[in-house]
Amino acid sequence: MKQYSLKKFKELRKARKNLKVAIFVIIISILIILLALYLANGQFRKFVEINILNKEINEKGAVHLKLNVEKLSFISVFNNRLLTINGGILTFYSEKGKEEEQIDVILSNPISDSDGKYLVLGDEGGNKIYLIKDKSIKWEKNIDGKIANVSVNKSGYVSVIITDTRYESIITVYDKDGNKILNRYLLSAYAVDSDISEDSKLLAIAEVDYSGTSAKSKIRVISIEAAHNDKNNAILYTYTGDVGDIVTNINYQKKDNVICMFDSYIVKVKQNGHEIIYNNSDSTLFTDISLKREYVKIEKESSKIFKSEYRMKICNSDNRKEHLYALDGNVKKLKVNDDIIAIVSRTNIEFIDEKGWLKKRYVSSKDIKDIVISKDLAAIIYKDRIDLVSL
């Protein structure tokens, strides 16, 4: 009798253990299925985001600024603030839409770049440049020639591309205090973009030479210290594209990786060589290299795995790891800045982080004209107002 009871007890205990394992497996399976549905099915994802994760807001949830957008020559977001220029006045607004500061600037056609605490403003086609830190001008310069492009790194080092001199292009670098530390002269090639490494030791220049029968593009990486000291070995390495390939922009990722966008591919250039990491195809809709560690591509979906017409891939430029995000509807614009990606359709915007997860969705009743973004703030631009959305 005791032997039978003990045996029965062991069988019951084993059955309970098997039941717990079965329940655990079922729960994990359900979670995997729900995650797959969340990633692949737009309608299910929308239901989860609206009703469970509360990631969707409409116009009523944004901060509205009634501004005459047509009169603004510049709109940007920087340091969790909205910046506008109207009639030579640079105005700073808080994320709540409160006017905080105004600065007089001389900029007819403003262009800009920002990184961390620094914003550089230049007058495209003019000769004025400003470095902004927080809400004040750190330094300003008058340039000999015409400004074509400006760039700044997180340490406040500024590079300026200058045209309309006896050279095709001049690239000038200033330190955070406005001291000129480098001039690079191009006799026959046009500089289309430049960027300074995070440690402020390297300058990358993208240039196109149209003097021959076909255009030739080159990426040159220069030691700022060597160039400042007039050493002959200032150029550390060079990448030359095939004849006819046109470089459009470049971006430093890490201290020595230069990600370069050409008209038909993306290439990673570093001291020990180069690697083409993406080739455009007929399905390519948008690409962008502005993230800190990744690049973004949006392609037309050809398989039946996803319900959406387009899909976005966020790709690590080193290990090729990809984060996939399925998109609903047509994509009007792609905006990338400071590890935030904005996918703009006619009346909706999806804000996605570098891991491919939705941070927020903004839904409008009107057509969206444009958008500018930073890590913490987005400004949605209409004809008669600007909406501010914290991210």
C-alpha positions, 0 to 999 in steps of 0.5 A, spaced: 500 500 500 505 504 501 509 503 495 503 504 491 502 511 494 509 513 493 509 511 486 502 515 485 505 521 488 511 521 484 507 520 478 503 526 480 509 530 482 512 529 475 505 530 471 505 537 475 512 538 473 510 537 466 504 541 466 508 547 468 513 546 463 507 545 458 504 552 460 511 555 460 512 553 453 505 555 451 506 562 454 513 563 450 510 561 444 504 566 445 509 571 446 513 570 440 507 569 436 505 576 439 512 579 437 512 577 430 505 580 429 507 586 432 513 587 427 509 584 421 502 586 422 501 593 421 494 593 424 496 589 430 502 593 431 497 599 431 492 596 436 498 595 441 501 602 440 494 605 441 491 601 446 497 598 450 503 602 449 500 609 448 505 611 443 500 615 438 498 622 439 494 627 435 495 634 434 491 636 440 497 632 444 502 637 441 505 644 443 502 649 437 506 655 435 502 660 431 508 662 426 508 665 419 512 659 416 513 663 409 517 668 413 522 664 416 528 663 413 531 657 418 527 652 422 531 647 426 531 644 433 537 644 437 539 642 445 531 641 446 529 647 443 526 650 437 530 655 433 527 660 427 530 665 423 526 671 421 528 678 418 535 677 421 533 675 428 535 668 431 529 666 436 530 660 441 523 657 443 523 652 449 519 645 448 513 648 451 513 653 446 515 659 450 520 664 447 527 664 451 532 668 447 533 672 441 540 674 437 541 678 431 544 674 426 546 676 419 544 670 414 540 671 408 540 663 406 542 660 413 545 652 413 547 649 419 549 643 422 549 640 430 552 635 434 551 635 442 552 642 445 554 646 439 550 648 433 554 652 427 550 657 422 553 659 415 550 663 410 550 659 404 553 663 398 555 669 403 561 669 408 558 669 415 559 664 420 557 663 427 558 657 432 552 657 437 553 654 444 546 653 449 543 660 447 549 664 445 554 666 440 561 663 442 564 666 436 563 669 429 567 670 423 567 673 416 570 668 411 573 670 404 569 667 399 563 664 399 560 659 404 558 652 401 557 647 407 558 647 414 560 642 419 561 641 427 563 635 431 561 634 439 567 638 441 565 644 437 570 644 432 568 647 425 569 645 418 567 650 412 567 649 405 569 655 401 568 657 394 569 663 389 576 664 390 582 662 386 581 655 388 575 650 386 574 649 394 578 651 400 576 647 407 577 651 413 577 648 420 576 652 426 577 649 434 571 651 439 574 658 440 574 660 433 582 659 432 583 657 425 587 651 425 587 648 418 586 650 410 586 645 405 586 647 398 583 644 392 585 646 385 581 642 380 576 638 385 569 641 388 569 639 396 561 637 397 562 635 404 566 634 410 566 632 417 571 632 423 572 625 427 569 625 434 576 626 437 578 632 433 584 629 430 581 627 423 578 631 417 574 627 412 573 631 405 568 628 400 570 631 393 568 631 386 573 632 380 569 634 373 575 637 369 576 630 365 571 627 361 568 623 366 567 625 374 571 622 379 570 622 386 575 621 392 574 621 399 581 624 403 582 623 410 587 628 413 591 629 420 589 635 423 595 636 427 599 634 421 596 639 416 596 645 422 604 644 422 605 644 414 607 636 414 607 633 408 604 627 410 598 630 412 593 625 408 593 619 411 589 615 406 584 616 400 579 612 397 577 613 390 570 611 387 570 608 380 569 613 374 562 616 374 561 615 381 558 621 385 559 622 392 554 626 395 555 626 403 559 623 408 559 622 416 564 620 421 562 613 425 566 612 431 573 615 431 576 612 424 570 610 420 568 614 415 561 612 412 560 615 405 554 615 400 555 615 393 549 616 388 549 608 387 552 605 393 554 606 401 562 605 402 565 605 409 572 607 409 578 607 414 585 606 414 586 599 413 581 599 407 574 600 405 568 596 404 562 597 400 556 596 405 550 597 401 548 597 393 542 601 391 537 597 387 531 598 383 527 597 390 531 602 394 527 608 396 531 612 401 538 611 404 541 615 410 548 615 413 546 620 419 546 615 425 552 615 430 553 607 428 548 605 423 545 607 416 538 606 414 535 604 408 528 603 406 526 598 400 520 596 397 517 590 399 517 584 394 516 578 399 509 576 402 512 576 409 510 583 411 503 586 409 506 593 408 508 596 402 515 598 404 520 596 409 526 599 413 532 596 415 537 600 420 544 596 419 550 597 423 556 599 419 561 594 422 557 587 424 552 588 419 546 587 424 540 589 422 533 591 425 527 591 421 521 595 421 515 594 417 512 601 414 504 602 413 502 606 407 507 611 402 513 614 405 514 621 403 520 623 407 526 620 411 529 624 416 535 622 421 538 626 426 542 624 433 539 616 432 532 618 431 529 616 425 522 620 422 518 616 417 513 621 414 507 620 410 502 625 408 499 626 415 503 621 419 510 621 422 513 615 426 519 616 430 523 610 431 530 609 435 536 606 432 534 599 434 528 599 430 523 600 436 517 605 435 518 611 440 512 615 438 507 616 432 504 623 430 497 623 427 495 629 423 488 631 420 492 636 415 498 635 410 505 635 413 509 640 410 516 638 413 519 636 419 526 637 423 528 633 429 533 632 434 534 626 440 529 629 444 524 634 440 521 634 433 518 640 430 512 638 425 512 644 420 505 646 417 504 652 412 501 656 418 504 653 424 509 649 428 507 643 432 512 641 437 513 634 440 517 631 445 520 624 444 
